[in-house]
């Protein structure tokens, strides 16, 4: 039986609340689970101790039994120091497109030209006055 440590959603519409559970990977997200291991309340502030609560002894037991944590639960365990941090493939969606890069280069070039032009103008005026 392939075990997972994952989140099961509870709470009402637009008010999420999650239970951290150990479940068979073939069961539905909010369906049957073997054991409740903790809770996660995303509505609380990030620095709140009540946001993520885990029974670390039971989590460690299930990890020793071969249970695989989901991505979100793995992040919780990394934050608590139970799992080693892993590199993740970060998508490049936040990187600007080619046109935006070109516009930024043009703007930087114009700013550089504008910065050079006033510096030259006073020198020319001083030479013309003499």
Secondary structure as UniProt FT lines:
FT   STRAND          3..12
FT   TURN            13..14
FT   STRAND          15..24
FT   TURN            25..26
FT   TURN            29..30
FT   STRAND          35..40
FT   TURN            42..43
FT   TURN            46..47
FT   TURN            49..50
FT   STRAND          52..54
FT   HELIX           56..64
FT   TURN            65..66
FT   STRAND          68..69
FT   HELIX           71..80
FT   TURN            93..94
FT   HELIX           98..129
//
